[in-house]
């Protein structure tokens, strides 16, 4: 991917629709409401035989720099500077507006190669709008329909012409050393009963979620050291789940910023429902999820529901108490918050909670250390031998209760999965084992093998009877 293309234009001309078409997935939110997109989003894209990165941007609006629209425009101007080619998009159905002429002048002054894209060209009467767009002085307009995929061959040819074949197609030579870097068949097969070492070089995916205005975008900007995401005092600025690639201590990390999630009963508008659904997809895609609490009003019902959702999804959970710079009695408050954490989230006993200030940058290193520690536990594997030696001691100290006058027998235990750790107990009458005893085993396992703060899956299976189904032999 040797070049980047930024899609620029006024609101509601179809930029996000074209972005989704080029990316091959419905990543950006699309709605008839103008101004849905606010942050800029970058994603690998493909246009027939061309491979590149495409940047979706907020609609250009003429507004003061201090306003939300002004800050959105600043993000779009950054995208123009980063791009190698600009798709300037207009609405052929509506025709050219004064804003189109104003923003075309800004794009022209950037000095970047430009392809004029006349979207919605499939509409009745749109041909007049396509011809009218010649007035912008940006060259021949390419009539497309981002919604239906029409006109993309012409768009591909325009990209090659604007950039030249050398830039458009890049270096096609394959790296001969790549084949030697890949493991041979069978080399990557490990002993299933071994406890593999944690690989701290693999990329990690982290999602940041929380209620509106908790400081999620500000925190990500502080972590990566640049104003990558749109922030401000207004609640609900973020709408899309934006991914940001980042390198921390030599490790590749993909951060997902998500829209603030309110209680389900308060989410009425279609656009907010789409934003919440986008955030839920980010949680399912992530490995570690940071729930950002507002330390001045922590542990609202919605905070606990979000944490419970992450646990049910089986993701590693870390809590961040943001806006710590506004707390007057930090030591007393921290002790109180940690006590509440243990009491209100017993299903992930030992979850790490870190006080931070996204505004000042305080505590962010400790937060990332907590993320790494939790991710390590989430990936941990315990050998079957160690598990059964532990199980023997536990059963001797506290055997399972008798149910209906019959003893329950637990025979052996093994770990069947990681991410999160999942275990299987072989026992008689699994449906009769009390939930209280399963919790006792889970908490004992968590303490014995140091598995704090991650969901633990425990399932019970009846051991197979080799004589089941056989008729009794007659003497």
Secondary structure, DSSP 8 states (H G I E B T S, - for coil): ---EEEEE-BTTSSHHHHHHHHHTS--S---SSTT---S-EEEEEEETTEEEEEEE---B----TTSHHHHHHHHHHHHHHH-SEEEEEEETTT---HHHHHHHHHHHHTT-EEEEEEE-TTSTTHHHHHHHGGGGSSSS-EE-BTTTTBTHHHHHHHHHHHH-HHHHH------TTHHHHS--TTTT---TTS-----TTS-EEEEEEESTTSSHHHHHHHHHTS--S---SSTT---S-EEEEEEETTEEEEEEE------GGG--SHHHHHHHHHHHHHHHH-SEEEEEEEGGG---HHHHHHHHHHHHHT-EEEEEEE-GGG-SSHHHHHHHHHHHHHHH-GGGTT--EEE-BTTTTBTHHHHHHHHHHHHHHHT----HHHHHHHHHHHHHHS----BTTB---EEEEEEEETTTTEEEEEESSGGGS-HHHHHHHHHHHHHHTT-TTS--EEEEEE---TTTT------
